[in-house]
C-alpha cells in the first residue's frame, strides 16, 4: 500500500471523531489539497468518508472488498498484520512469505491472496485456491521456541480458526489432528506449518491457513464433495472474507501471546473442546505401518495419544487418521 494512504487510514482510524484537514496535512507532511486528493482516492476504493466543515474528516465505513487498506482498517492487533501484503494472484502465499522471511521481514508479516495457482497442502498435495472464494493466507513468525515445539503452532492456529467460526455462526467445527478443520465431517480448512531451523533454534515459521469460505456446492469438485465443503455451504450464510481475516488475526495474536507467556496448556484445553473422534476407534497410518487404535487425546506437547487393541499407548508426532 502506498505509505501516505496507509498512514492516512491509520490516523483516521485512531481518532474517535473527526480529524481536521490541517491536522492531517501537518502529521502527514503534505498539503491540504493532497489530503483532499487522498480522500477522493479512498472514496474511489469504496470508503465512505464524511467531511464536515470546521470539524474535518472521519471514515464512516470501509468497502467490503479485500485489499491492504480494507484489511488494515479496523485491524485491532499490536504486531500481527502490521506488515500486510495483499495480492490478486500468487503461486502460493507460502512461497511469498518464505522469500520475505529471507529478506528479513518482521515477525507478524502477513500475505493474503485472492487466488493461488500452486496452492500447497500437506504431504505435497495441491490446495485448490479459487479466486475470491476463500482465505489463502500465510503468516511469518519468528518464535522463540525449540524446533520440536513448532507443531504446537499448528494446533494453536486450528483452535483459533475453530473459535472464530463458532463465534460467527451456529456451527461447531471440529479439529482432526493435527490440522484439518471439519464441519459435519467435511474438511473446510487446512493449516500448513513450514519451518526453517538450525540445530536448536527456529529461524522462522511460515504458517499457512487455507479456508474454503464462499464456495457453493457446485464450486467444489464433484470427486471431493463427499469429504470437502465450505463455510457457506455448511452454515447457509455468506461470509465476509475481510471481516473473517481480521477476526482470525486478532484472535491469533491473543492466543499466540498467551501461549508464549503461559505455554501450551491453555491451547491444549481449547483444542480438546474441538477435538474430532477423540475416544473413538480409527485407523492410523504412518510411513511405516497402519493400525486400528482408539484416540485418547493430545499430550502436553501436542502429540496425539492413541491406544491400540492390546492397550498399548503410542505418542504420534506425524500420522494420518482415517475411519
Ligand atoms: C492441508 O490441509 O493440507 C494444508 C493446506 C494449507 C493451505 C494454505 S492456503 C494458504 C497457504 N498457501 C499455500 O500454498 N498453502 C497454505
Boltz pocket constraint, residues with backbone or C-beta under 6 A from the ligand:
constraints:
  - pocket:
      binder: B
      contacts: [[A, 91], [A, 92], [A, 93], [A, 94], [A, 95], [A, 116], [A, 118], [A, 119], [A, 120], [A, 121], [A, 122], [A, 123], [A, 125], [A, 127], [A, 129], [A, 135], [A, 136], [A, 137], [A, 138], [A, 179], [A, 180], [A, 189], [A, 190], [A, 191], [A, 192], [A, 208], [A, 209], [A, 210], [A, 211]]
      max_distance: 6.0
